[in-house]
Amino acid sequence: MISKENAEHYVWGDGCDGWYLINRKDMLGIHEKMPPATREKRHYHASSRQFFFVLQGVLSMELEGEVHDISAQQGIEIPPHAKHQARNNSDAPVEFIVISHPTTRGDRTDLS
């Protein structure tokens, strides 16, 4: 059994938290939490397809120049090569699950 309470924790970006739920070469499943007014670097993945599913709050996902506000119990798929950036534009934390197939490790290109 795996949960946020017993999963390996990591810190990313500007004070964001993550927990590895599944960490294999063929699949990565993570639970992430972004404090208010945080964002990741805009980037893309050459091979990995991702699915973001919001648990609480609102995640603003910029995908190829279009911003999608994703509320709790909603998700969005990010295909390979699609330029994207997760943002928390709200004044409350946002928590979400990200499933990546295959893993995003070594498959990320940051954009300026």
Backbone hydrogen bonds, N-H to C=O, Kabsch-Sander energy under -0.5 kcal/mol:
donor,donor_aa,acceptor,acceptor_aa,energy
6,N,3,S,-0.7
7,A,3,S,-1.5
8,E,20,Y,-0.6
10,Y,18,G,-2.5
12,W,16,C,-2.2
15,G,13,G,-1.1
16,C,12,W,-2.2
17,D,33,K,-2.3
18,G,10,Y,-2.5
19,W,31,H,-2.1
20,Y,8,E,-2.4
21,L,19,W,-0.7
21,L,29,G,-2.8
22,I,29,G,-2.3
24,R,27,M,-2.8
28,L,100,S,-2.7
29,G,22,I,-3.0
30,I,98,V,-2.6
31,H,19,W,-2.3
32,E,30,I,-0.5
32,E,96,F,-3.1
33,K,17,D,-2.7
34,M,94,V,-2.7
37,A,88,N,-1.1
37,A,90,S,-1.0
38,T,35,P,-0.8
38,T,88,N,-0.7
40,E,86,A,-2.3
43,H,84,H,-2.4
44,Y,109,T,-1.4
46,A,107,D,-0.6
49,R,101,H,-2.3
50,Q,78,I,-2.6
51,F,99,I,-2.1
52,F,76,I,-2.7
53,F,97,I,-2.8
54,V,74,Q,-2.6
55,L,95,E,-2.8
56,Q,95,E,-1.8
59,L,70,I,-2.6
60,S,58,V,-0.5
60,S,87,R,-2.7
61,M,59,L,-0.7
61,M,68,H,-3.0
62,E,60,S,-0.6
62,E,85,Q,-2.7
63,L,61,M,-0.6
63,L,66,E,-3.0
64,E,83,K,-3.0
66,E,63,L,-1.7
68,H,61,M,-2.4
70,I,59,L,-3.3
70,I,68,H,-0.7
71,S,69,D,-0.6
72,A,57,G,-0.6
73,Q,54,V,-2.8
74,Q,71,S,-1.5
76,I,52,F,-2.1
78,I,50,Q,-3.1
81,H,45,H,-3.5
82,A,79,P,-1.7
84,H,43,H,-2.8
85,Q,62,E,-1.9
87,R,60,S,-2.3
88,N,38,T,-3.2
89,N,87,R,-0.6
94,V,34,M,-2.1
95,E,56,Q,-2.4
96,F,32,E,-2.3
97,I,53,F,-2.9
98,V,30,I,-2.7
99,I,51,F,-2.4
100,S,28,L,-3.2
100,S,98,V,-0.5
101,H,49,R,-2.5
103,T,25,K,-2.0
107,D,104,T,-2.5
109,T,44,Y,-2.5
110,D,108,R,-0.5
111,L,42,R,-3.0
